Amino acid sequence: MNDRRVHEPFIFAALAIALTAGFGYAAIIVAALAFNWNLGVWWIAMVQAHGHAQLFGWAGLFILGVGLFFLPRLRGTTLARAELAPWALTLIVVGIALRALSQPLLAFLEASMPQGSLYAALGRSGYAVSGILELMGVLLIVTMLVTSFRRARPLTPSAPIIPVRPYLATALVSLILAALLNAALTVATTLLGGDLFPSALDDALTHLLIYGFILPIAFALSIRNLPLFMRLAFPPNRELFPILVSYVAGMLLRLTAQLEQPFGIDSPIAVWLGGTGAMLEGGAILVFVWQLDVLLRRKTPWIASRTPPPADYIETRKPTRKNYPDYGEFGRFELLIISAYAWLAFAGAMAIADGIGRILGNPALLNPDIERHAITVGFITLLIFGMATRMLPGFSGKSRIASPRLVLATFWFGNLAALFRVAPLFAPSIAGANLALGSSGALGWLAVACLAANLWRTMRQK
């Protein structure tokens, strides 16, 4: 495979999963929850399959596709063993598809048909194999990236990858651990005759994927790219590592607290571990948002340090947009990125509030779905929208996005989806809350559809 186009199959696979088992399942799930349909085992199974598809498929494949293109170049080299990319993609997509189909099927059969039926046997086989296939795909991708880095020239002190290398290492280690845990859970659940992951282990897997893999790599890409795309100051290198240390410490504490239940450890201390971890994670997120300076633009842009042109220099080029180095050819992509970081700051504040509530003995102070969906629907999805709009045309050799209007549509649908998914959780009994919640999945689906149509048209431009 030509490594110049290695990202494209991953991007369109991620979009396809988002429109089916991702936001497609989400539309059914939230509608069932909002309108009090018969919520049985099928609903929980669909929730777990949906969450898996969103994290491994929608966010995971998108990030991995961008990473295979961008990270070797950030290291000053090209992608090694690019011929493995189609195999890795196929393994992961087939694994996600098997999981998305087999888990709800098994839950349905449990209530309606004998467990010994042919359909149940097929469902269990697909369920067990799904995690193994995804693990194999992840290991191939990590092999490609590690091989690329190892064959590159020695790093210099000014190499652009140095400030974000710890973030990338955290993300790749967490991805491998998550893929291992997911494979073990699919096999163990099948052997035990079940169709659901234990809730505590599923929460731990979800936390490891979101906080261990997706957020650190999103932070790394933001550190390197947003100052260029939005004319910000580069975050000071001396601040980045302490933020990551605090963040990882908080993540490990929360994971320890989540794993307390299945291993039967007596848990008075687990409340303190979870609460402290939530405050460390939330605090690190807020400090990172502050240092990145996307929201307030307090700092002088990095271009101000460049050597000024001679006094007699006459600018002949068309002026760019104010505060941005483009001419609007990517639409208002910055609105997506700014709103994504606003949602992340909100999620960080909710994590701190959750931690305080737990330590004070009121763990039910906030619905944990508030923080989780503020990050997944608010931050991760909107950041993908913004980064995809700005970065992917250039990756594919295009000079602009096909439709700036679709960029605005993506912004509105995406933010409404996040707002309608999160706001009703604060006051579920208020008038209109169920309607808002029930429509959030469809709005998210529309946002992804707008992005998919825009990228398809962009890639087909000559």
ChimeraX attribute file (.defattr): number of C-alpha atoms within 10 A of each C-alpha:
attribute: neighborCount
match mode: 1-to-1
recipient: residues
	/A:1	11
	/A:2	10
	/A:3	15
	/A:4	16
	/A:5	15
	/A:6	22
	/A:7	24
	/A:8	19
	/A:9	17
	/A:10	27
	/A:11	24
	/A:12	18
	/A:13	20
	/A:14	26
	/A:15	24
	/A:16	19
	/A:17	24
	/A:18	26
	/A:19	22
	/A:20	18
	/A:21	25
	/A:22	29
	/A:23	28
	/A:24	19
	/A:25	24
	/A:26	26
	/A:27	21
	/A:28	18
	/A:29	20
	/A:30	22
	/A:31	21
	/A:32	16
	/A:33	15
	/A:34	18
	/A:35	12
	/A:36	10
	/A:37	11
	/A:38	10
	/A:39	11
	/A:40	11
	/A:41	17
	/A:42	20
	/A:43	19
	/A:44	19
	/A:45	22
	/A:46	24
	/A:47	20
	/A:48	21
	/A:49	24
	/A:50	27
	/A:51	22
	/A:52	23
	/A:53	28
	/A:54	27
	/A:55	21
	/A:56	30
	/A:57	29
	/A:58	28
	/A:59	24
	/A:60	23
	/A:61	26
	/A:62	23
	/A:63	22
	/A:64	24
	/A:65	23
	/A:66	21
	/A:67	21
	/A:68	26
	/A:69	20
	/A:70	20
	/A:71	20
	/A:72	21
	/A:73	16
	/A:74	16
	/A:75	20
	/A:76	17
	/A:77	16
	/A:78	21
	/A:79	25
	/A:80	21
	/A:81	16
	/A:82	19
	/A:83	14
	/A:84	15
	/A:85	25
	/A:86	14
	/A:87	15
	/A:88	22
	/A:89	22
	/A:90	17
	/A:91	21
	/A:92	25
	/A:93	25
	/A:94	18
	/A:95	26
	/A:96	26
	/A:97	19
	/A:98	22
	/A:99	27
	/A:100	27
	/A:101	16
	/A:102	26
	/A:103	25
	/A:104	24
	/A:105	21
	/A:106	27
	/A:107	22
	/A:108	18
	/A:109	17
	/A:110	16
	/A:111	12
	/A:112	9
	/A:113	12
	/A:114	11
	/A:115	15
	/A:116	9
	/A:117	11
	/A:118	10
	/A:119	16
	/A:120	20
	/A:121	13
	/A:122	13
	/A:123	23
	/A:124	27
	/A:125	16
	/A:126	22
	/A:127	29
	/A:128	23
	/A:129	18
	/A:130	26
	/A:131	27
	/A:132	21
	/A:133	21
	/A:134	25
	/A:135	24
	/A:136	18
	/A:137	25
	/A:138	25
	/A:139	17
	/A:140	19
	/A:141	23
	/A:142	18
	/A:143	15
	/A:144	21
	/A:145	22
	/A:146	15
	/A:147	15
	/A:148	22
	/A:149	21
	/A:150	12
	/A:151	12
	/A:152	15
	/A:153	10
	/A:154	11
	/A:155	12
	/A:156	9
	/A:157	9
	/A:158	8
	/A:159	12
	/A:160	14
	/A:161	20
	/A:162	15
	/A:163	21
	/A:164	21
	/A:165	15
	/A:166	17
	/A:167	24
	/A:168	21
	/A:169	14
	/A:170	19
	/A:171	24
	/A:172	22
	/A:173	13
	/A:174	21
	/A:175	24
	/A:176	17
	/A:177	18
	/A:178	23
	/A:179	24
	/A:180	19
	/A:181	18
	/A:182	23
	/A:183	22
	/A:184	16
	/A:185	21
	/A:186	25
	/A:187	18
	/A:188	14
	/A:189	18
	/A:190	20
	/A:191	11
	/A:192	8
	/A:193	11
	/A:194	16
	/A:195	24
	/A:196	22
	/A:197	19
	/A:198	14
	/A:199	15
	/A:200	17
	/A:201	19
	/A:202	20
	/A:203	16
	/A:204	20
	/A:205	25
	/A:206	20
	/A:207	20
	/A:208	24
	/A:209	24
	/A:210	23
	/A:211	21
	/A:212	25
	/A:213	26
	/A:214	25
	/A:215	22
	/A:216	24
	/A:217	24
	/A:218	19
	/A:219	20
	/A:220	19
	/A:221	20
	/A:222	20
	/A:223	23
	/A:224	17
	/A:225	16
	/A:226	19
	/A:227	20
	/A:228	17
	/A:229	18
	/A:230	19
	/A:231	20
	/A:232	23
	/A:233	23
	/A:234	20
	/A:235	20
	/A:236	12
	/A:237	12
	/A:238	9
	/A:239	13
	/A:240	22
	/A:241	16
	/A:242	12
	/A:243	19
	/A:244	21
	/A:245	16
	/A:246	18
	/A:247	25
	/A:248	21
	/A:249	16
	/A:250	25
	/A:251	24
	/A:252	20
	/A:253	22
	/A:254	28
	/A:255	22
	/A:256	16
	/A:257	22
	/A:258	23
	/A:259	20
	/A:260	18
	/A:261	16
	/A:262	11
	/A:263	9
	/A:264	8
	/A:265	12
	/A:266	9
	/A:267	12
	/A:268	8
	/A:269	13
	/A:270	21
	/A:271	22
	/A:272	20
	/A:273	22
	/A:274	26
	/A:275	28
	/A:276	23
	/A:277	27
	/A:278	29
	/A:279	25
	/A:280	26
	/A:281	29
	/A:282	29
	/A:283	21
	/A:284	22
	/A:285	26
	/A:286	21
	/A:287	16
	/A:288	20
	/A:289	20
	/A:290	16
	/A:291	20
	/A:292	25
	/A:293	19
	/A:294	24
	/A:295	15
	/A:296	10
	/A:297	15
	/A:298	13
	/A:299	14
	/A:300	12
	/A:301	16
	/A:302	14
	/A:303	13
	/A:304	10
	/A:305	9
	/A:306	7
	/A:307	7
	/A:308	9
	/A:309	9
	/A:310	7
	/A:311	6
	/A:312	6
	/A:313	8
	/A:314	8
	/A:315	8
	/A:316	6
	/A:317	6
	/A:318	7
	/A:319	10
	/A:320	11
	/A:321	10
	/A:322	10
	/A:323	11
	/A:324	15
	/A:325	13
	/A:326	16
	/A:327	13
	/A:328	14
	/A:329	15
	/A:330	22
	/A:331	21
	/A:332	18
	/A:333	25
	/A:334	21
	/A:335	16
	/A:336	27
	/A:337	26
	/A:338	18
	/A:339	21
	/A:340	31
	/A:341	24
	/A:342	18
	/A:343	25
	/A:344	25
	/A:345	24
	/A:346	20
	/A:347	24
	/A:348	26
	/A:349	20
	/A:350	22
	/A:351	26
	/A:352	22
	/A:353	19
	/A:354	26
	/A:355	29
	/A:356	20
	/A:357	17
	/A:358	22
	/A:359	16
	/A:360	13
	/A:361	13
	/A:362	13
	/A:363	18
	/A:364	10
	/A:365	14
	/A:366	18
	/A:367	14
	/A:368	14
	/A:369	12
	/A:370	19
	/A:371	24
	/A:372	19
	/A:373	18
	/A:374	26
	/A:375	25
	/A:376	24
	/A:377	26
	/A:378	29
	/A:379	29
	/A:380	24
	/A:381	25
	/A:382	29
	/A:383	25
	/A:384	20
	/A:385	24
	/A:386	26
	/A:387	22
	/A:388	21
	/A:389	28
	/A:390	21
	/A:391	18
	/A:392	21
	/A:393	19
	/A:394	13
	/A:395	19
	/A:396	16
	/A:397	14
	/A:398	16
	/A:399	14
	/A:400	21
	/A:401	27
	/A:402	23
	/A:403	19
	/A:404	18
	/A:405	15
	/A:406	21
	/A:407	24
	/A:408	18
	/A:409	15
	/A:410	27
	/A:411	26
	/A:412	16
	/A:413	20
	/A:414	27
	/A:415	25
	/A:416	20
	/A:417	24
	/A:418	26
	/A:419	19
	/A:420	21
	/A:421	27
	/A:422	23
	/A:423	15
	/A:424	21
	/A:425	17
	/A:426	12
	/A:427	10
	/A:428	13
	/A:429	10
	/A:430	9
	/A:431	10
	/A:432	11
	/A:433	18
	/A:434	22
	/A:435	15
	/A:436	22
	/A:437	27
	/A:438	24
	/A:439	20
	/A:440	28
	/A:441	26
	/A:442	21
	/A:443	24
	/A:444	30
	/A:445	22
	/A:446	20
	/A:447	28
	/A:448	24
	/A:449	18
	/A:450	23
	/A:451	23
	/A:452	22
	/A:453	14
	/A:454	20
	/A:455	24
	/A:456	14
	/A:457	13
	/A:458	21
	/A:459	17
	/A:460	10
	/A:461	14
	/A:462	6
